[in-house]
Amino acid sequence: MEISLVGSIKTPYGEVELIPQDRNLLQVSSVEPLQFGNHKIHLWAMLERTHETWCISSTIVPVLHLIDRFGRRSLIARESIPVELLKSTTSLAGEWALARPEIFECAAAAAFEYDKEGLDRELGALSKSLTCSAQAVESIISEASSENSAQLRRYSQKLRSLAFEVPVMQKIARAISYLDKDRSRPTNLLRIAPIVRPTVFRQSQSTDQLTIDPASEKAAR
């Protein structure tokens, strides 16, 4: 049986998609533009769990775009982000998350494997870089003074020594599994769909930020 890491909730403003990123991060984004008063808004935000309470992440700023009648997007100024919209979405998403701990456990396992694969690639690149750096240092030793030459030779040896140790680090990292530290976790986790990594919407610097009319915001409440 396969469990999907993607869920959705109905809010007073429209449907919102939920994608756990690990045990304590939940990505939320509108499926279709949300209706807030007379405005249509696309929402993207990251929620973070602290002591079993879900709230907007303190390090990842929510992104809201105002959609005009032609479908064009304009970034809403941070100070004008509708508080009620975020509050309602966060509350409903938190309820959804607290009722599904197994999905977040699966998400954490998937995130672990994702990071593990990334580490393996980075270590492989590091090994090659260290070897190339050692070769570059050795190529200029003959032109250096005797004092500098000895020092450069020591640096070259350190670089090659580190490059030699990298495969050992890779071997150790590859052998680590998600369940190594806590054997009390279930070993028969359900198969999961591939984790969806966060996608941050980027705004063109040439586009002005918009402010929602307070009258429209009041009408939406």
C-alpha positions in Angstrom: 0.0 0.0 0.0 1.3 3.5 -0.9 0.7 6.5 1.2 0.7 9.9 -0.5 2.5 12.8 1.2 0.0 15.3 -0.4 -3.2 16.3 1.3 -5.7 19.1 1.0 -8.2 21.0 3.2 -11.1 23.3 2.5 -10.8 26.8 4.0 -13.4 29.6 4.0 -11.4 31.0 1.0 -10.9 27.9 -1.1 -8.9 24.7 -1.3 -5.3 24.5 0.0 -2.8 21.7 -0.8 -0.7 20.4 2.1 2.7 18.7 1.6 4.8 17.6 4.6 8.5 18.2 4.1 9.7 16.4 7.2 8.5 15.8 10.7 8.2 19.5 11.6 7.6 21.3 8.3 4.4 21.5 6.3 4.2 23.3 2.9 0.8 24.9 2.2 -0.3 26.4 -1.2 -3.6 27.3 -2.8 -4.9 24.8 -5.4 -6.8 27.6 -7.2 -6.7 31.3 -6.3 -8.3 31.9 -2.9 -11.2 34.3 -2.8 -10.6 37.0 -0.2 -13.4 39.6 -0.5 -13.1 41.0 -4.0 -9.6 39.7 -4.4 -8.2 36.5 -5.8 -5.0 35.5 -4.1 -2.5 32.7 -4.6 -0.9 31.6 -1.3 2.3 29.7 -0.6 3.7 29.3 2.9 5.6 27.0 5.2 4.3 26.0 8.5 6.6 24.8 11.3 5.7 22.7 14.3 6.9 23.7 17.8 5.7 21.8 20.8 2.8 20.2 18.9 1.6 23.7 17.7 1.7 24.6 14.0 2.4 28.1 13.0 3.9 30.1 10.1 7.6 29.5 9.9 9.7 32.2 11.5 12.5 31.8 8.8 10.4 31.3 5.6 8.3 34.3 4.7 4.8 33.5 3.2 4.3 34.4 -0.4 1.0 35.8 -1.6 0.2 36.9 -5.1 -2.8 39.0 -6.1 -4.4 37.6 -9.4 -6.0 40.2 -11.6 -8.8 39.4 -14.1 -6.3 38.7 -16.8 -4.5 36.1 -14.7 -1.5 38.2 -14.0 0.2 38.0 -10.6 1.5 40.8 -8.4 3.2 40.2 -5.1 1.3 41.5 -2.1 3.3 43.7 0.3 4.2 41.9 3.5 2.5 44.4 5.7 -0.7 43.9 3.8 -0.9 40.1 3.9 -4.4 39.3 5.1 -4.1 38.1 8.7 -7.5 36.3 8.8 -6.6 34.3 5.7 -3.3 33.1 7.2 -4.8 32.5 10.6 -7.6 30.4 9.2 -5.4 28.4 6.9 -2.8 27.8 9.6 -5.4 26.6 12.1 -7.1 24.1 9.7 -3.7 22.8 8.4 -2.6 22.3 12.0 -5.7 20.2 12.7 -5.0 18.2 9.6 -1.4 17.6 10.6 -2.0 16.6 14.2 -4.4 13.9 13.0 -1.9 12.3 10.7 1.4 11.7 12.6 2.2 8.7 10.3 2.4 10.9 7.2 5.0 13.1 8.9 7.0 10.1 10.0 7.0 8.9 6.4 7.9 12.4 5.2 10.8 12.5 7.6 12.1 9.2 6.3 11.8 10.4 2.7 13.6 13.7 3.6 16.4 11.7 5.3 17.0 9.6 2.2 16.9 12.8 0.0 19.5 14.5 2.2 21.6 11.3 2.3 21.7 11.1 -1.5 22.7 14.7 -1.6 25.5 14.2 0.9 26.9 11.3 -1.1 27.0 13.5 -4.2 28.6 16.4 -2.3 31.3 14.1 -0.8 32.1 12.7 -4.2 32.5 16.2 -5.6 34.6 17.2 -2.5 37.0 14.3 -3.1 37.7 15.3 -6.7 38.0 19.0 -5.6 40.5 18.2 -2.9 42.6 16.1 -5.3 42.6 18.8 -8.0 43.6 21.4 -5.4 46.5 19.3 -4.2 47.7 18.9 -7.8 47.4 22.7 -8.3 49.4 23.4 -5.2 52.1 20.9 -6.3 52.4 22.5 -9.7 53.6 25.8 -8.3 55.9 24.4 -5.6 59.0 24.4 -7.9 58.7 28.2 -8.3 58.4 28.9 -4.6 61.1 29.7 -2.1 62.4 26.9 0.0 60.4 28.1 3.0 57.2 28.5 1.1 57.8 25.3 -0.8 57.9 23.2 2.4 54.7 24.8 3.6 52.9 24.3 0.3 54.1 20.6 0.3 52.5 20.2 3.8 49.3 21.7 2.5 49.3 19.4 -0.5 49.7 16.4 1.7 46.8 17.5 4.0 44.6 17.9 0.9 45.4 14.5 -0.4 44.9 13.0 3.1 41.4 14.5 3.3 40.6 13.3 -0.2 41.7 9.8 0.8 39.3 9.9 3.8 36.3 11.1 1.9 35.4 7.6 0.5 35.4 6.3 4.1 33.0 9.0 5.1 30.8 8.1 2.2 30.8 4.4 3.2 29.8 5.3 6.8 27.0 7.6 5.6 25.6 5.1 3.1 25.3 2.5 5.9 23.2 4.7 8.1 19.5 4.1 7.9 16.6 6.4 9.2 15.8 3.9 11.9 19.3 3.6 13.3 18.9 6.0 16.2 15.4 5.1 17.3 14.7 1.4 17.1 11.3 1.9 18.6 9.9 3.3 15.4 8.0 0.9 13.2 10.1 -0.9 10.7 7.2 -1.6 8.4 6.5 2.0 7.2 4.1 2.2 4.3 5.6 2.8 0.9 5.4 6.5 0.2 5.1 8.6 -2.9 8.2 10.7 -3.8 8.5 13.7 -1.5 7.8 17.0 -3.1 10.5 19.5 -2.3 9.6 23.1 -1.4 9.1 25.5 -4.4 9.4 29.2 -3.6 7.6 31.5 -5.9 10.0 34.2 -7.2 8.8 37.7 -7.9 10.3 39.9 -10.7 12.0 43.0 -9.2 10.3 45.1 -11.9 6.8 44.3 -10.5 5.5 46.6 -7.8 4.2 45.1 -4.6 0.5 45.7 -4.0 -1.4 46.7 -0.9 -4.9 45.3 -0.3 -7.6 48.0 0.2 -8.5 48.0 4.0 -12.2 48.3 3.0 -12.0 45.1 0.9 -10.1 43.3 3.7 -12.8 44.2 6.2 -15.5 43.0 3.8 -13.8 39.6 3.6 -14.0 39.0 7.3 
